Amino acid sequence: MTRLPACGPEGPIRVCGASQAPLAVRAVLFDFSGTLFQIGAYSDRIRAAMPEPVDEAAMDVMLSGLEAGLSDPDVIEAQRGRDVSSRAHRHAFTTWYASVRELAPVAGVLYEQLQAPEHWVPYEDTECTLVRLTQSGVALGVVSDVGWDLRATFAHHGLDHYFSSWVHSYEHDTEKPDPLLFQHACHELGVAPEETLMVGDHPAKDGGAAGAGLRSYVLPGRATPGSCRGLDAVLRLADRV
């Protein structure tokens, strides 16, 4: 792998010669959740998990409980190292679900939904973006902080065949932005980091690919399931428009 020049607070320490134009993008790595797919609405998942019907007032209480749970010290602690193993991933999510009294009995069911392909929805522009990139000869990979193998979810939606590399954090005992994950994907695709674009929705994790020598593009937040994600920007960045 190419060694990146060391930088001080003001810039590179060593002069590296004249700047050259960036190399063409030969590969694009995608995050999973919030980038190509989004889980279905929590209200729908909760209703599917609960043994009895849930009215709107009760649903509002449970959704408010999940929001409050994000600030619960026990929930916060459970998120540490969440994506480095399947066990840690399950513990993190079930601890959060169980922080809501009404959801504690179905915390395991809600976690099983998280792994179920049918609960995930591709964004409207996911497939057309993958088609355009593949047709133009760009190699594609998935690099995701996750606790289970994502290939079944992509296959369920007919999208797995676009990808030649699958890097799941739990299989490598680490999380993004660890350079190891990005470098492993580049190695599998046979491309250099400087020829690769990482696309995700987390500034620190996905944007951290720049520290491994890749280019990175971070999508804005607050998308809704099945909406247009704005992935046409990836085609422009890869110069495939």
Summary of the structure (lengths in Angstrom):
residues: 241
radius of gyration: 19.6
end to end distance: 29.1
largest distance: 68.5
contacts: 728
relative contact order: 0.19
helix: 44%
strand: 14%
